[in-house]
Amino acid sequence: MYDVVKNAQENDLFLGMTSQCIDGRVRMTVYESGRDLLELGITPLENMTPETSLVKAMWALGNSKDIDQVSH
């Protein structure tokens, strides 16, 4: 999995982490694997649902091609 993340970053792709829980929140610092993903540059999307994060990413990418601007 980490190789896929590294490859995505080498190709300037945005990667975000969401929760599948309806009332859930992403807490990537709780477990070692989450901390590893943070170090690799995964952006925690807090309490956004996967559907909401997809729509927001599509809007952001439609308005900017700058990966740094899109990921913040």
Stockholm file with secondary structure:
# STOCKHOLM 1.0

chainA/1-72         MYDVVKNAQENDLFLGMTSQCIDGRVRMTVYESGRDLLELGITPLENMTPETSLVKAMWALGNSKDIDQVSH
#=GR chainA/1-72 SS CHHHHHHHHHTTCCCEECCSSTTCCCCTTSSHHHHHHHHTTCEECTTCCHHHHHHHHHHHHHHCCCHHHHTC
#=GC SS_cons        CHHHHHHHHHTTCCCEECCSSTTCCCCTTSSHHHHHHHHTTCEECTTCCHHHHHHHHHHHHHHCCCHHHHTC
//
